[in-house]
């Protein structure tokens, strides 16, 4: 349970959470954007002779994938808002109708952070004088819920969708210029694996994982997905 009550600490935490949410969206969109179109293009390269077919299919997949991923991010953001509003309404009801229980829960919180019985009484009495402040306090420290950004759902959809598009164009870009699917695939493999390695490196550094291990893991996942798609296409072609 977070018990940092100092204003500066709270402000710093809120900024950190907002940046983490945007970063999480970008990671989700970019991860799938680099991997799924890469596997699709690799699979088609083993089955067709025309790069234009792969380009059309790849663009269609990127468009559909970005919309689907963006919609998923939007729904997740709306669900978070709905959950917070539902709990907020319930907390107001409890403060109005079950005041004695809320007072005991508030005292329990202060007891858990080591305040004496006298200070528990004083702190609870002080915070209970303002209903809105009391409810906000209980939402954060009893339920562990931060007030979500009302624009979070839209931002999440945009972040994830655009990241998917950017990631998806990386493995597809060689097919715009190469003459044959195998030639384009060769370039795509090199470019995409490098991008996956770099992406995995920075993602792992941010999340606290060993960056080299994380980079290799992300790159290998992408390589395995593309290799499997290419092998299946060749198998069915044969």
Phi and psi in degrees as GROMACS dihedral restraints (atoms count N, CA, C in turn):
[ dihedral_restraints ]
;  ai    aj    ak    al  type     phi  dphi    fc
    3     4     5     6     1   -80.3    20    10
    4     5     6     7     1   122.2    20    10
    6     7     8     9     1  -117.9    20    10
    7     8     9    10     1    18.1    20    10
    9    10    11    12     1   -78.6    20    10
   10    11    12    13     1   110.1    20    10
   12    13    14    15     1  -100.0    20    10
   13    14    15    16     1   -10.3    20    10
   15    16    17    18     1   -66.5    20    10
   16    17    18    19     1   137.7    20    10
   18    19    20    21     1   -59.3    20    10
   19    20    21    22     1   -41.9    20    10
   21    22    23    24     1   -62.9    20    10
   22    23    24    25     1   -39.2    20    10
   24    25    26    27     1   -65.3    20    10
   25    26    27    28     1   -41.3    20    10
   27    28    29    30     1   -64.1    20    10
   28    29    30    31     1   -44.2    20    10
   30    31    32    33     1   -60.7    20    10
   31    32    33    34     1   -44.9    20    10
   33    34    35    36     1   -61.6    20    10
   34    35    36    37     1   -41.2    20    10
   36    37    38    39     1   -64.4    20    10
   37    38    39    40     1   -41.7    20    10
   39    40    41    42     1   -62.8    20    10
   40    41    42    43     1   -42.3    20    10
   42    43    44    45     1   -63.2    20    10
   43    44    45    46     1   -40.8    20    10
   45    46    47    48     1   -63.2    20    10
   46    47    48    49     1   -41.7    20    10
   48    49    50    51     1   -65.2    20    10
   49    50    51    52     1   -41.7    20    10
   51    52    53    54     1   -62.8    20    10
   52    53    54    55     1   -44.9    20    10
   54    55    56    57     1   -65.9    20    10
   55    56    57    58     1   -35.3    20    10
   57    58    59    60     1   -66.4    20    10
   58    59    60    61     1   -38.3    20    10
   60    61    62    63     1   -64.6    20    10
   61    62    63    64     1   -45.2    20    10
   63    64    65    66     1   -64.0    20    10
   64    65    66    67     1   -41.5    20    10
   66    67    68    69     1   -64.1    20    10
   67    68    69    70     1   -41.3    20    10
   69    70    71    72     1   -61.3    20    10
   70    71    72    73     1   -42.1    20    10
   72    73    74    75     1   -61.0    20    10
   73    74    75    76     1   -44.8    20    10
   75    76    77    78     1   -63.7    20    10
   76    77    78    79     1   -41.4    20    10
   78    79    80    81     1   -62.5    20    10
   79    80    81    82     1   -44.1    20    10
   81    82    83    84     1   -61.7    20    10
   82    83    84    85     1   -49.7    20    10
   84    85    86    87     1   -65.8    20    10
   85    86    87    88     1   -44.5    20    10
   87    88    89    90     1   -68.3    20    10
   88    89    90    91     1   -38.9    20    10
   90    91    92    93     1   -59.2    20    10
   91    92    93    94     1   -51.9    20    10
   93    94    95    96     1   -70.9    20    10
   94    95    96    97     1   -35.4    20    10
   96    97    98    99     1   -63.4    20    10
   97    98    99   100     1   -37.4    20    10
   99   100   101   102     1   -75.2    20    10
  100   101   102   103     1   -35.6    20    10
  102   103   104   105     1   -86.4    20    10
  103   104   105   106     1   -49.3    20    10
  105   106   107   108     1   -67.4    20    10
  106   107   108   109     1   -52.5    20    10
  108   109   110   111     1   -62.7    20    10
  109   110   111   112     1   -31.5    20    10
  111   112   113   114     1   -61.1    20    10
  112   113   114   115     1   -47.6    20    10
  114   115   116   117     1   -65.9    20    10
  115   116   117   118     1   -40.3    20    10
  117   118   119   120     1   -62.2    20    10
  118   119   120   121     1   -48.1    20    10
  120   121   122   123     1   -63.0    20    10
  121   122   123   124     1   -40.1    20    10
  123   124   125   126     1   -64.3    20    10
  124   125   126   127     1   -42.6    20    10
  126   127   128   129     1   -63.6    20    10
  127   128   129   130     1   -44.6    20    10
  129   130   131   132     1   -67.3    20    10
  130   131   132   133     1   -30.6    20    10
  132   133   134   135     1   -63.4    20    10
  133   134   135   136     1   -27.3    20    10
  135   136   137   138     1   -86.8    20    10
  136   137   138   139     1    -2.3    20    10
  138   139   140   141     1  -124.8    20    10
  139   140   141   142     1   -23.7    20    10
  141   142   143   144     1  -121.9    20    10
  142   143   144   145     1   164.2    20    10
  144   145   146   147     1  -107.7    20    10
  145   146   147   148     1    -2.5    20    10
  147   148   149   150     1  -115.7    20    10
  148   149   150   151     1   127.7    20    10
  150   151   152   153     1   -70.6    20    10
  151   152   153   154     1   -26.7    20    10
  153   154   155   156     1   -64.7    20    10
  154   155   156   157     1   -35.6    20    10
  156   157   158   159     1   -64.1    20    10
  157   158   159   160     1   -42.1    20    10
  159   160   161   162     1   -65.9    20    10
  160   161   162   163     1   -39.7    20    10
  162   163   164   165     1   -63.1    20    10
  163   164   165   166     1   -47.1    20    10
  165   166   167   168     1   -62.3    20    10
  166   167   168   169     1   -46.9    20    10
  168   169   170   171     1   -64.5    20    10
  169   170   171   172     1   -39.3    20    10
  171   172   173   174     1   -65.8    20    10
  172   173   174   175     1   -43.8    20    10
  174   175   176   177     1   -64.5    20    10
  175   176   177   178     1   -40.6    20    10
  177   178   179   180     1   -62.1    20    10
  178   179   180   181     1   -41.1    20    10
  180   181   182   183     1   -66.6    20    10
  181   182   183   184     1   -42.5    20    10
  183   184   185   186     1   -62.7    20    10
  184   185   186   187     1   -42.4    20    10
  186   187   188   189     1   -63.2    20    10
  187   188   189   190     1   -49.5    20    10
  189   190   191   192     1   -65.2    20    10
  190   191   192   193     1   -42.2    20    10
  192   193   194   195     1   -64.9    20    10
  193   194   195   196     1   -41.7    20    10
  195   196   197   198     1   -65.9    20    10
  196   197   198   199     1   -39.1    20    10
  198   199   200   201     1   -66.0    20    10
  199   200   201   202     1   -45.5    20    10
  201   202   203   204     1   -64.2    20    10
  202   203   204   205     1   -44.2    20    10
  204   205   206   207     1   -67.3    20    10
  205   206   207   208     1   -41.6    20    10
  207   208   209   210     1   -62.7    20    10
  208   209   210   211     1   -41.2    20    10
  210   211   212   213     1   -63.6    20    10
  211   212   213   214     1   -39.3    20    10
  213   214   215   216     1   -61.5    20    10
  214   215   216   217     1   -41.7    20    10
  216   217   218   219     1   -65.2    20    10
  217   218   219   220     1   -38.3    20    10
  219   220   221   222     1   -64.5    20    10
  220   221   222   223     1   -46.1    20    10
  222   223   224   225     1   -64.9    20    10
  223   224   225   226     1   -36.8    20    10
  225   226   227   228     1   -64.4    20    10
  226   227   228   229     1   -42.0    20    10
  228   229   230   231     1   -64.8    20    10
  229   230   231   232     1   -41.0    20    10
  231   232   233   234     1   -66.9    20    10
  232   233   234   235     1   -37.9    20    10
  234   235   236   237     1   -62.6    20    10
  235   236   237   238     1   -40.5    20    10
  237   238   239   240     1   -62.5    20    10
  238   239   240   241     1   -43.4    20    10
  240   241   242   243     1   -64.8    20    10
  241   242   243   244     1   -44.0    20    10
  243   244   245   246     1   -63.5    20    10
  244   245   246   247     1   -40.4    20    10
  246   247   248   249     1   -64.1    20    10
  247   248   249   250     1   -43.8    20    10
  249   250   251   252     1   -62.6    20    10
  250   251   252   253     1   -45.8    20    10
  252   253   254   255     1   -64.1    20    10
  253   254   255   256     1   -36.5    20    10
  255   256   257   258     1   -64.8    20    10
  256   257   258   259     1   -45.2    20    10
  258   259   260   261     1   -68.7    20    10
  259   260   261   262     1   -34.2    20    10
  261   262   263   264     1   -64.0    20    10
  262   263   264   265     1   -44.4    20    10
  264   265   266   267     1   -61.5    20    10
  265   266   267   268     1   -41.8    20    10
  267   268   269   270     1   -66.7    20    10
  268   269   270   271     1   -37.7    20    10
  270   271   272   273     1   -66.8    20    10
  271   272   273   274     1   -39.9    20    10
  273   274   275   276     1   -62.7    20    10
  274   275   276   277     1   -40.3    20    10
  276   277   278   279     1   -61.7    20    10
  277   278   279   280     1   -44.0    20    10
  279   280   281   282     1   -66.7    20    10
  280   281   282   283     1   -37.5    20    10
  282   283   284   285     1   -65.1    20    10
  283   284   285   286     1   -37.2    20    10
  285   286   287   288     1   -78.4    20    10
  286   287   288   289     1   -36.9    20    10
  288   289   290   291     1  -112.9    20    10
  289   290   291   292     1   -18.3    20    10
  291   292   293   294     1  -129.2    20    10
  292   293   294   295     1    49.0    20    10
  294   295   296   297     1   -58.9    20    10
  295   296   297   298     1   -40.2    20    10
  297   298   299   300     1   -63.9    20    10
  298   299   300   301     1   -35.6    20    10
  300   301   302   303     1   -70.9    20    10
  301   302   303   304     1   -39.9    20    10
  303   304   305   306     1   -65.6    20    10
  304   305   306   307     1   -35.8    20    10
  306   307   308   309     1   -63.3    20    10
  307   308   309   310     1   -43.1    20    10
  309   310   311   312     1   -64.7    20    10
  310   311   312   313     1   -39.0    20    10
  312   313   314   315     1   -66.4    20    10
  313   314   315   316     1   -36.9    20    10
  315   316   317   318     1   -67.1    20    10
  316   317   318   319     1   -42.6    20    10
  318   319   320   321     1   -61.9    20    10
  319   320   321   322     1   -40.1    20    10
  321   322   323   324     1   -60.6    20    10
  322   323   324   325     1   -39.2    20    10
  324   325   326   327     1   -61.4    20    10
  325   326   327   328     1   -48.9    20    10
  327   328   329   330     1   -65.9    20    10
  328   329   330   331     1   -32.3    20    10
  330   331   332   333     1   -65.5    20    10
  331   332   333   334     1   -38.9    20    10
  333   334   335   336     1   -67.2    20    10
  334   335   336   337     1   -23.9    20    10
  336   337   338   339     1   -96.3    20    10
  337   338   339   340     1     8.4    20    10
  339   340   341   342     1    94.8    20    10
  340   341   342   343     1    13.5    20    10
  342   343   344   345     1   -76.1    20    10
  343   344   345   346     1   147.9    20    10
  345   346   347   348     1   -68.8    20    10
  346   347   348   349     1   165.8    20    10
  348   349   350   351     1   -60.5    20    10
  349   350   351   352     1   -38.5    20    10
  351   352   353   354     1   -64.9    20    10
  352   353   354   355     1   -44.0    20    10
  354   355   356   357     1   -69.2    20    10
  355   356   357   358     1   -32.4    20    10
  357   358   359   360     1   -59.4    20    10
  358   359   360   361     1   -45.9    20    10
  360   361   362   363     1   -62.7    20    10
  361   362   363   364     1   -46.2    20    10
  363   364   365   366     1   -66.9    20    10
  364   365   366   367     1   -45.1    20    10
  366   367   368   369     1   -64.2    20    10
  367   368   369   370     1   -41.2    20    10
  369   370   371   372     1   -66.2    20    10
  370   371   372   373     1   -43.4    20    10
  372   373   374   375     1   -61.9    20    10
  373   374   375   376     1   -39.9    20    10
  375   376   377   378     1   -66.1    20    10
  376   377   378   379     1   -48.3    20    10
  378   379   380   381     1   -72.9    20    10
  379   380   381   382     1   -27.7    20    10
  381   382   383   384     1   -76.2    20    10
  382   383   384   385     1    -8.6    20    10
  384   385   386   387     1   -70.9    20    10
  385   386   387   388     1   -27.1    20    10
  387   388   389   390     1  -113.9    20    10
  388   389   390   391     1   109.2    20    10
  390   391   392   393     1   -60.9    20    10
  391   392   393   394     1   -44.1    20    10
  393   394   395   396     1   -63.4    20    10
  394   395   396   397     1   -43.9    20    10
  396   397   398   399     1   -65.5    20    10
  397   398   399   400     1   -37.0    20    10
  399   400   401   402     1   -64.9    20    10
  400   401   402   403     1   -45.6    20    10
  402   403   404   405     1   -62.6    20    10
  403   404   405   406     1   -44.2    20    10
  405   406   407   408     1   -59.4    20    10
  406   407   408   409     1   -41.1    20    10
  408   409   410   411     1   -62.3    20    10
  409   410   411   412     1   -45.7    20    10
  411   412   413   414     1   -69.0    20    10
  412   413   414   415     1   -35.9    20    10
  414   415   416   417     1   -61.3    20    10
  415   416   417   418     1   -41.8    20    10
  417   418   419   420     1   -79.3    20    10
  418   419   420   421     1   -46.0    20    10
  420   421   422   423     1   -98.7    20    10
  421   422   423   424     1   -24.1    20    10
  423   424   425   426     1   -87.2    20    10
  424   425   426   427     1   -46.2    20    10
  426   427   428   429     1   -97.5    20    10
  427   428   429   430     1   -14.4    20    10
  429   430   431   432     1    69.7    20    10
  430   431   432   433     1    31.8    20    10
  432   433   434   435     1  -111.0    20    10
  433   434   435   436     1   125.6    20    10
  435   436   437   438     1   -92.3    20    10
  436   437   438   439     1   144.3    20    10
  438   439   440   441     1   -64.1    20    10
  439   440   441   442     1   120.7    20    10
  441   442   443   444     1   -74.7    20    10
  442   443   444   445     1   152.8    20    10
  444   445   446   447     1   -65.5    20    10
  445   446   447   448     1   125.3    20    10
  447   448   449   450     1   -61.3    20    10
  448   449   450   451     1   -20.3    20    10
  450   451   452   453     1   -98.2    20    10
  451   452   453   454     1     8.1    20    10
  453   454   455   456     1   -58.8    20    10
  454   455   456   457     1   -43.7    20    10
  456   457   458   459     1   -61.1    20    10
  457   458   459   460     1   -45.5    20    10
  459   460   461   462     1   -66.6    20    10
  460   461   462   463     1   -43.6    20    10
  462   463   464   465     1   -61.4    20    10
  463   464   465   466     1   -42.3    20    10
  465   466   467   468     1   -62.2    20    10
  466   467   468   469     1   -44.6    20    10
  468   469   470   471     1   -60.3    20    10
  469   470   471   472     1   -43.9    20    10
  471   472   473   474     1   -66.9    20    10
  472   473   474   475     1   -45.5    20    10
  474   475   476   477     1   -61.0    20    10
  475   476   477   478     1   -47.9    20    10
  477   478   479   480     1   -68.0    20    10
  478   479   480   481     1   -47.0    20    10
  480   481   482   483     1   -61.5    20    10
  481   482   483   484     1   -47.4    20    10
  483   484   485   486     1   -67.3    20    10
  484   485   486   487     1   -37.6    20    10
  486   487   488   489     1   -64.1    20    10
  487   488   489   490     1   -37.5    20    10
  489   490   491   492     1   -63.7    20    10
  490   491   492   493     1   -43.1    20    10
  492   493   494   495     1   -62.7    20    10
  493   494   495   496     1   -47.6    20    10
  495   496   497   498     1   -59.9    20    10
  496   497   498   499     1   -46.7    20    10
  498   499   500   501     1   -63.8    20    10
  499   500   501   502     1   -40.0    20    10
  501   502   503   504     1   -69.0    20    10
  502   503   504   505     1   -29.4    20    10
  504   505   506   507     1   -72.4    20    10
  505   506   507   508     1   -20.6    20    10
  507   508   509   510     1   -63.0    20    10
  508   509   510   511     1   -56.4    20    10
  510   511   512   513     1   -71.2    20    10
  511   512   513   514     1   -20.3    20    10
  513   514   515   516     1   -84.7    20    10
  514   515   516   517     1   -25.3    20    10
  516   517   518   519     1   -55.9    20    10
  517   518   519   520     1   -38.9    20    10
  519   520   521   522     1   -62.5    20    10
  520   521   522   523     1   -26.4    20    10
  522   523   524   525     1   -72.4    20    10
  523   524   525   526     1   -14.6    20    10
  525   526   527   528     1   -74.7    20    10
  526   527   528   529     1   -22.8    20    10
  528   529   530   531     1  -119.7    20    10
  529   530   531   532     1   -24.8    20    10
  531   532   533   534     1   -77.9    20    10
  532   533   534   535     1   156.5    20    10
  534   535   536   537     1   -86.3    20    10
  535   536   537   538     1   -28.9    20    10
  537   538   539   540     1  -130.5    20    10
  538   539   540   541     1   152.1    20    10
  540   541   542   543     1   -58.8    20    10
  541   542   543   544     1   -38.5    20    10
  543   544   545   546     1   -68.2    20    10
  544   545   546   547     1   -40.2    20    10
  546   547   548   549     1   -62.6    20    10
  547   548   549   550     1   -44.4    20    10
  549   550   551   552     1   -64.8    20    10
  550   551   552   553     1   -39.4    20    10
  552   553   554   555     1   -62.4    20    10
  553   554   555   556     1   -40.8    20    10
  555   556   557   558     1   -58.8    20    10
  556   557   558   559     1   -47.0    20    10
  558   559   560   561     1   -67.1    20    10
  559   560   561   562     1   -41.5    20    10
  561   562   563   564     1   -61.2    20    10
  562   563   564   565     1   -41.8    20    10
  564   565   566   567     1   -60.4    20    10
  565   566   567   568     1   -47.2    20    10
  567   568   569   570     1   -62.7    20    10
  568   569   570   571     1   -50.9    20    10
  570   571   572   573     1   -64.4    20    10
  571   572   573   574     1   -45.6    20    10
  573   574   575   576     1   -69.2    20    10
  574   575   576   577     1   -40.9    20    10
  576   577   578   579     1   -65.4    20    10
  577   578   579   580     1   -36.3    20    10
  579   580   581   582     1   -64.1    20    10
  580   581   582   583     1   -45.3    20    10
  582   583   584   585     1   -63.6    20    10
  583   584   585   586     1   -40.4    20    10
  585   586   587   588     1   -63.7    20    10
  586   587   588   589     1   -39.0    20    10
  588   589   590   591     1   -64.7    20    10
  589   590   591   592     1   -47.8    20    10
  591   592   593   594     1   -63.5    20    10
  592   593   594   595     1   -45.1    20    10
  594   595   596   597     1   -60.6    20    10
  595   596   597   598     1   -46.7    20    10
  597   598   599   600     1   -63.2    20    10
  598   599   600   601     1   -34.4    20    10
  600   601   602   603     1   -63.9    20    10
  601   602   603   604     1   -51.4    20    10
  603   604   605   606     1   -71.3    20    10
  604   605   606   607     1   -35.6    20    10
  606   607   608   609     1   -60.7    20    10
  607   608   609   610     1   -42.8    20    10
  609   610   611   612     1   -69.7    20    10
  610   611   612   613     1   -37.5    20    10
  612   613   614   615     1   -62.3    20    10
  613   614   615   616     1   -40.8    20    10
  615   616   617   618     1   -68.4    20    10
  616   617   618   619     1   -38.6    20    10
  618   619   620   621     1   -87.2    20    10
  619   620   621   622     1    -1.6    20    10
  621   622   623   624     1    87.8    20    10
  622   623   624   625     1     7.4    20    10
  624   625   626   627     1   -87.3    20    10
  625   626   627   628     1   156.3    20    10
  627   628   629   630     1   -55.6    20    10
  628   629   630   631     1   117.2    20    10
  630   631   632   633     1   -62.5    20    10
  631   632   633   634     1   -34.1    20    10
  633   634   635   636     1   -71.0    20    10
  634   635   636   637     1   -42.9    20    10
  636   637   638   639     1   -65.4    20    10
  637   638   639   640     1   -44.3    20    10
  639   640   641   642     1   -61.6    20    10
  640   641   642   643     1   -41.0    20    10
  642   643   644   645     1   -64.0    20    10
  643   644   645   646     1   -44.8    20    10
  645   646   647   648     1   -63.8    20    10
  646   647   648   649     1   -39.1    20    10
  648   649   650   651     1   -62.8    20    10
  649   650   651   652     1   -47.7    20    10
  651   652   653   654     1   -63.5    20    10
  652   653   654   655     1   -42.9    20    10
  654   655   656   657     1   -64.2    20    10
  655   656   657   658     1   -41.7    20    10
  657   658   659   660     1   -66.7    20    10
  658   659   660   661     1   -37.8    20    10
  660   661   662   663     1   -60.9    20    10
  661   662   663   664     1   -45.9    20    10
  663   664   665   666     1   -62.9    20    10
  664   665   666   667     1   -42.3    20    10
  666   667   668   669     1   -64.6    20    10
  667   668   669   670     1   -42.5    20    10
  669   670   671   672     1   -64.3    20    10
  670   671   672   673     1   -41.3    20    10
  672   673   674   675     1   -63.1    20    10
  673   674   675   676     1   -46.2    20    10
  675   676   677   678     1   -66.8    20    10
  676   677   678   679     1   -42.6    20    10
  678   679   680   681     1   -62.4    20    10
  679   680   681   682     1   -41.4    20    10
  681   682   683   684     1   -65.4    20    10
  682   683   684   685     1   -42.3    20    10
  684   685   686   687     1   -63.4    20    10
  685   686   687   688     1   -42.7    20    10
  687   688   689   690     1   -64.5    20    10
  688   689   690   691     1   -42.5    20    10
  690   691   692   693     1   -66.7    20    10
  691   692   693   694     1   -40.3    20    10
  693   694   695   696     1   -65.1    20    10
  694   695   696   697     1   -41.7    20    10
  696   697   698   699     1   -61.7    20    10
  697   698   699   700     1   -43.6    20    10
  699   700   701   702     1   -65.0    20    10
  700   701   702   703     1   -37.6    20    10
  702   703   704   705     1   -63.4    20    10
  703   704   705   706     1   -46.6    20    10
  705   706   707   708     1   -72.0    20    10
  706   707   708   709     1   -32.4    20    10
  708   709   710   711     1   -64.1    20    10
  709   710   711   712     1   -40.5    20    10
